[in-house]
Amino acid sequence: MIDQTLALSLLGAYLLGGINAGYYLVWFMKHQDLRTLGSSTVGAVNAGRVLGTAGFVTVFAADSLKGALVVFLAGQAGVAPQWLPWVLGCAVVGHIFPIQLGLRGGKGICTLAGGILPYDIGFFSVNLALYLILYATTRNRLLAGAPVFASMPFTAWLWGKSPMEISGLLVVTSLVLWVHRENFRRRGREITTDREGKGL
C-alpha cells in the first residue's frame, strides 16, 4: 500500500525531474529553445553542442544531482529502500516527459545514473566499473552504457535486491533504453556502412 510519504515522494520526484537544466540554461544564455536545436532533446550532450564543454558539464552535473537528490530526500523522509528505485523512476519520467515542456525532455541517462549513487554506493560502483571497462573497449558511450543499463536488473538480483527493487530498476532502465532506440538504429546503420565500406 502506498502511504502519504511515498506518494508525495513519487510526485515530488516527477516534478523535480521535470526541471531540465539544459533547456533553462540554453534559454538563459542564448534565448533559444534547445528542443529546436541539434538532437531536439534537452540533455547534457545536446546542451554541450550549443554551449560547449562548460554547458555539457553543467547540465550533466545538474541532471545527475536531481536524480541523487530525489533518492536521498526520499530515504531521509522514511521511504523504504524497496521503493527508492520507483522514486528514481519518477524523476527519470519527469526528465523525459516534463509537463511544462510539452512532455519533450531529455533521455534520462544522467538522472538515472545520479540516483543510483545514494541508492546503493556499492551497486553504483559495480555498474560504473562495468561501464568504464566497456568504454575502454569500445570508446563509445552508447555501446558501453547500453549493456550496463540492460543488465542492471540482473546485477541487482545478484546484489541481493528485493523483487520490488529489481522490478523498479527493470522499468526505469527499459524506459531509458527505449528512448534511445533511434540512437541504437543509427549506430547499427553506421556499423553496417563501415563494414560494407571495408568489404566485410
VEXDREN-2710 file (C-alpha; in Angstrom, 1 decimal):
% VEXDREN-2710
k/r/px/py/pz
1/MET/0.0/0.0/0.0
2/ILE/1.3/3.5/-0.9
3/ASP/1.4/5.8/2.1
4/GLN/1.3/9.6/2.1
5/THR/5.1/10.0/2.4
6/LEU/5.7/7.6/-0.5
7/ALA/3.0/9.3/-2.7
8/LEU/4.5/12.7/-2.0
9/SER/8.0/11.4/-2.8
10/LEU/6.8/10.0/-6.1
11/LEU/5.1/13.2/-7.1
12/GLY/7.9/15.4/-5.9
13/ALA/10.4/13.2/-7.8
14/TYR/8.5/13.7/-11.0
15/LEU/8.2/17.4/-10.6
16/LEU/11.9/17.8/-9.7
17/GLY/12.9/15.5/-12.6
18/GLY/11.0/17.8/-14.9
19/ILE/13.3/20.8/-14.2
20/ASN/15.5/20.3/-17.2
21/ALA/18.7/22.2/-16.7
22/GLY/19.7/22.1/-20.3
23/TYR/16.5/23.8/-21.5
24/TYR/16.7/26.6/-19.0
25/LEU/20.4/27.2/-19.3
26/VAL/20.3/27.5/-23.1
27/TRP/17.3/29.7/-22.9
28/PHE/19.1/32.0/-20.4
29/MET/22.4/32.0/-22.2
30/LYS/21.2/32.0/-25.9
31/HIS/17.5/32.8/-25.7
32/GLN/16.9/29.7/-27.8
33/ASP/14.7/26.7/-27.3
34/LEU/17.0/23.7/-27.0
35/ARG/14.3/21.4/-28.3
36/THR/14.6/23.1/-31.7
37/LEU/18.4/22.6/-31.9
38/GLY/20.6/19.7/-32.6
39/SER/19.0/16.4/-31.5
40/SER/16.0/18.3/-30.1
41/THR/16.5/16.9/-26.6
42/VAL/17.3/18.9/-23.5
43/GLY/20.0/16.7/-22.1
44/ALA/23.7/17.3/-21.5
45/VAL/25.0/16.2/-24.9
46/ASN/22.7/18.5/-26.8
47/ALA/23.3/21.4/-24.4
48/GLY/27.1/20.8/-25.0
49/ARG/26.5/21.2/-28.7
50/VAL/25.1/24.7/-28.2
51/LEU/27.1/25.9/-25.1
52/GLY/30.3/23.9/-25.4
53/THR/32.1/21.9/-22.8
54/ALA/31.1/24.1/-19.9
55/GLY/27.4/23.7/-20.9
56/PHE/27.8/19.9/-21.1
57/VAL/29.4/19.7/-17.7
58/THR/26.9/22.0/-16.0
59/VAL/23.9/20.1/-17.4
60/PHE/25.5/16.7/-16.7
61/ALA/26.1/17.7/-13.1
62/ALA/22.6/19.2/-12.6
63/ASP/20.7/16.3/-14.2
64/SER/22.8/13.8/-12.1
65/LEU/22.3/15.8/-9.0
66/LYS/18.5/15.9/-9.2
67/GLY/18.5/12.1/-9.5
68/ALA/20.6/11.8/-6.5
69/LEU/18.6/14.4/-4.6
70/VAL/15.2/12.7/-5.0
71/VAL/16.6/9.4/-3.8
72/PHE/18.4/10.9/-0.9
73/LEU/15.4/13.0/0.2
74/ALA/13.0/10.1/-0.1
75/GLY/15.3/8.0/2.0
76/GLN/15.6/10.7/4.7
77/ALA/11.8/11.1/4.7
78/GLY/11.5/7.4/5.6
79/VAL/10.6/5.8/2.3
80/ALA/11.6/2.1/2.4
81/PRO/14.6/1.0/0.3
82/GLN/12.3/-1.2/-1.8
83/TRP/10.6/1.9/-3.2
84/LEU/13.6/4.0/-3.9
85/PRO/14.1/2.7/-7.5
86/TRP/10.4/3.7/-8.2
87/VAL/11.1/7.2/-6.8
88/LEU/14.1/7.5/-9.0
89/GLY/12.0/6.2/-11.9
90/CYS/9.5/9.0/-11.4
91/ALA/12.4/11.5/-11.6
92/VAL/13.5/9.9/-14.8
93/VAL/10.0/10.0/-16.2
94/GLY/9.8/13.7/-15.3
95/HIS/13.1/14.4/-17.0
96/ILE/12.0/12.6/-20.2
97/PHE/8.4/13.8/-20.2
98/PRO/8.3/17.2/-18.3
99/ILE/4.8/18.5/-18.3
100/GLN/5.9/22.2/-18.5
101/LEU/7.8/21.5/-21.7
102/GLY/5.1/19.6/-23.5
103/LEU/6.5/16.2/-22.5
104/ARG/9.6/16.8/-24.6
105/GLY/12.6/16.4/-22.3
106/GLY/15.9/14.6/-22.3
107/LYS/16.7/10.9/-22.3
108/GLY/17.3/10.2/-18.6
109/ILE/20.8/8.8/-18.5
110/CYS/22.3/11.3/-16.1
111/THR/19.3/11.4/-13.8
112/LEU/19.2/7.6/-13.6
113/ALA/22.9/7.3/-13.0
114/GLY/23.0/10.0/-10.4
115/GLY/20.1/8.4/-8.5
116/ILE/21.9/5.1/-8.2
117/LEU/24.7/6.6/-6.2
118/PRO/22.7/7.4/-3.0
119/TYR/20.5/4.4/-3.5
120/ASP/23.5/2.0/-3.1
121/ILE/27.0/3.2/-3.5
122/GLY/28.4/-0.3/-3.8
123/PHE/25.9/-1.2/-6.5
124/PHE/26.7/2.1/-8.2
125/SER/30.4/1.3/-8.1
126/VAL/30.0/-2.1/-9.7
127/ASN/28.0/-0.6/-12.6
128/LEU/30.4/2.2/-13.0
129/ALA/33.3/-0.2/-13.2
130/LEU/31.5/-2.2/-15.8
131/TYR/30.8/0.9/-17.8
132/LEU/34.4/2.0/-17.7
133/ILE/35.6/-1.4/-18.8
134/LEU/33.2/-1.4/-21.8
135/TYR/34.0/2.2/-22.6
136/ALA/37.8/1.4/-22.6
137/THR/37.0/-1.4/-25.1
138/THR/34.5/0.3/-27.4
139/ARG/35.4/4.0/-27.0
140/ASN/31.7/4.7/-27.4
141/ARG/29.4/5.9/-24.7
142/LEU/26.3/4.3/-26.2
143/LEU/27.9/0.9/-26.7
144/ALA/29.3/1.0/-23.2
145/GLY/26.2/2.3/-21.5
146/ALA/23.5/0.2/-23.1
147/PRO/24.8/-3.2/-21.7
148/VAL/25.2/-1.7/-18.3
149/PHE/21.6/-0.4/-18.1
150/ALA/20.2/-3.5/-19.8
151/SER/21.9/-5.8/-17.2
152/MET/21.2/-3.6/-14.2
153/PRO/18.1/-5.6/-13.0
154/PHE/20.1/-8.8/-13.2
155/THR/23.0/-7.2/-11.4
156/ALA/20.6/-6.0/-8.7
157/TRP/19.4/-9.6/-8.4
158/LEU/23.0/-10.8/-7.9
159/TRP/23.4/-8.0/-5.4
160/GLY/20.5/-9.4/-3.3
161/LYS/18.0/-6.7/-4.0
162/SER/14.3/-7.4/-3.3
163/PRO/11.8/-8.2/-6.1
164/MET/10.2/-4.7/-5.8
165/GLU/13.6/-3.0/-6.2
166/ILE/14.5/-5.2/-9.2
167/SER/11.2/-4.6/-10.9
168/GLY/11.6/-0.8/-10.4
169/LEU/15.0/-0.9/-11.9
170/LEU/13.7/-3.0/-14.8
171/VAL/11.0/-0.5/-15.6
172/VAL/13.3/2.6/-15.5
173/THR/16.2/1.0/-17.4
174/SER/13.8/-0.3/-20.0
175/LEU/12.4/3.3/-20.4
176/VAL/15.8/4.8/-20.8
177/LEU/16.8/2.2/-23.4
178/TRP/13.5/2.7/-25.3
179/VAL/14.0/6.5/-25.6
180/HIS/17.5/5.7/-27.0
181/ARG/16.1/3.4/-29.7
182/GLU/16.9/5.9/-32.6
183/ASN/20.5/6.1/-31.3
184/PHE/20.8/2.3/-31.5
185/ARG/19.3/2.2/-35.0
186/ARG/21.7/5.0/-36.2
187/ARG/24.6/3.3/-34.6
188/GLY/23.7/0.0/-36.2
189/ARG/23.5/1.6/-39.7
190/GLU/26.9/3.2/-39.1
191/ILE/28.4/-0.1/-38.2
192/THR/26.8/-1.8/-41.3
193/THR/28.0/1.0/-43.6
194/ASP/31.5/0.8/-42.1
195/ARG/31.7/-3.0/-42.7
196/GLU/30.4/-2.6/-46.2
197/GLY/32.9/0.1/-46.9
198/LYS/35.7/-2.3/-45.7
199/GLY/34.3/-5.2/-47.8
200/LEU/33.5/-7.3/-44.7
END
